Amino acid sequence: MTVELTKDALRLDTVWPQADYERYQREIEAKRSWGYYQRIIIEDAAGKRLETPGPHQCLGVIRALDRHGFPAGMAGKTVLDIGCNAGFYSTVAKLRGASSVVGLDSQEHYIAQALLIKQILGTDIDFRIADGHTLEGNVGPFDIVINTGIIYHLQNPMDFLAKMAKITREFMYLETEALTNPALTEYAWFIEHAYGEDVSNWWIYGPRCVERMTRAAGFARCEFQGYVWTPPPGDKTKEGYDRQGRAAFACWK
Ligand SMILES: C[S@@+](CC[C@H](N)C(=O)[O-])C[C@H]1O[C@@H](n2cnc3c(N)ncnc32)[C@H](O)[C@@H]1O
């Protein structure tokens, strides 16, 4: 079975037997109450579709990340997808030629989702439960680390980035919530309570601040790749904060 990343779906070259299709639908649905983050759309050769009901539109986001330095080719590279969630970016790494991919997430239910997606796609990816703060010497090193959508969820981002630097051999791709005001580019904002109705959002960083943090953590060079997304002018979160943007960074060891 081969899998192709298209703009509409992860497309398979085989057709699911009806019983398998219905079982996959049931298994996706059974995991709904835990919450999905990644919306992953899979289509078989007959056009039958499976879809995880998350808000993060992976197919649109990967196209945006590709315009902002996400690795286009990973042939022969060992890859870690840290905070892999349901495994979409791990899957992209595999489809782009990675020799091995490890997907780690601290949440058991997300790894269960990733294992289901792996089963449906038949991909060879090692998904495991692990907290990025605890990685050092016990995993890796990896040629490439994919680090998207995590560092604003961490209370101790420098500790986490230092661990990532230790296990990265060549390159880390970093994406995060980021301050959009150019006057604040060197600063970071500690939130304490909810931002965007999510109490796990702790820090939002200016782009120059992220570059400095990654260098201090052990990367030789880090370059802001631009804003992947910015809010419409005047957009506010439910809490009344100015909504910020999303930014990408290329970090070299
Ligand atoms: C906003 S989601 C981003 C998921 C994915 N990387 C993406 O870009 O679509 C954040 C993910 O990071 C995971 N996570 C948060 N803190 C973590 C940590 N310390 N170690 C490993 N995973 C973590 C969460 O469980 C969640 O799956």
The ligand as an SDF file (V2000), in Angstrom:
LIG
                    3D

 27 29  0  0  0  0  0  0  0  0999 V2000
   -1.0350   22.0640   19.8770 C   0  0  0  0  0  0  0  0  0  0  0  0
   -0.6320   20.3690   19.8050 S   0  0  0  0  0  0  0  0  0  0  0  0
    0.4700   20.3280   18.3840 C   0  0  0  0  0  0  0  0  0  0  0  0
    0.5070   18.9640   17.7720 C   0  0  0  0  0  0  0  0  0  0  0  0
    1.3760   18.8190   16.5400 C   0  0  0  0  0  0  0  0  0  0  0  0
    2.7760   18.9650   16.8400 N   0  0  0  0  0  0  0  0  0  0  0  0
    0.9540   19.7830   15.4660 C   0  0  0  0  0  0  0  0  0  0  0  0
    1.6800   20.7400   15.1850 O   0  0  0  0  0  0  0  0  0  0  0  0
   -0.1320   19.5870   14.9180 O   0  0  0  0  0  0  0  0  0  0  0  0
    0.5370   20.1660   21.1410 C   0  0  0  0  0  0  0  0  0  0  0  0
    0.9300   18.7180   21.3540 C   0  0  0  0  0  0  0  0  0  0  0  0
    2.0910   18.6820   22.1500 O   0  0  0  0  0  0  0  0  0  0  0  0
    1.9360   17.6950   23.1500 C   0  0  0  0  0  0  0  0  0  0  0  0
    2.7970   18.0860   24.2660 N   0  0  0  0  0  0  0  0  0  0  0  0
    2.6420   19.1650   25.0870 C   0  0  0  0  0  0  0  0  0  0  0  0
    3.6590   19.2050   25.9840 N   0  0  0  0  0  0  0  0  0  0  0  0
    4.4660   18.1600   25.7050 C   0  0  0  0  0  0  0  0  0  0  0  0
    5.6740   17.6700   26.2640 C   0  0  0  0  0  0  0  0  0  0  0  0
    6.2260   18.2640   27.3150 N   0  0  0  0  0  0  0  0  0  0  0  0
    6.2460   16.5630   25.7350 N   0  0  0  0  0  0  0  0  0  0  0  0
    5.6680   15.9280   24.6740 C   0  0  0  0  0  0  0  0  0  0  0  0
    4.5060   16.3480   24.1070 N   0  0  0  0  0  0  0  0  0  0  0  0
    3.9220   17.4450   24.6090 C   0  0  0  0  0  0  0  0  0  0  0  0
    0.4460   17.7150   23.4520 C   0  0  0  0  0  0  0  0  0  0  0  0
    0.0010   16.5320   24.0810 O   0  0  0  0  0  0  0  0  0  0  0  0
   -0.1420   17.9060   22.0620 C   0  0  0  0  0  0  0  0  0  0  0  0
   -0.3260   16.7040   21.3770 O   0  0  0  0  0  0  0  0  0  0  0  0
  1  2  1  0
  2  3  1  0
  2 10  1  0
  3  4  1  0
  4  5  1  0
  5  6  1  0
  5  7  1  0
  7  8  2  0
  7  9  1  0
 10 11  1  0
 11 12  1  0
 11 26  1  0
 12 13  1  0
 13 14  1  0
 13 24  1  0
 14 15  1  0
 14 23  1  0
 15 16  2  0
 16 17  1  0
 17 18  1  0
 17 23  2  0
 18 19  1  0
 18 20  2  0
 20 21  1  0
 21 22  2  0
 22 23  1  0
 24 25  1  0
 24 26  1  0
 26 27  1  0
M  CHG  2   2   1   9  -1
M  END
$$$$
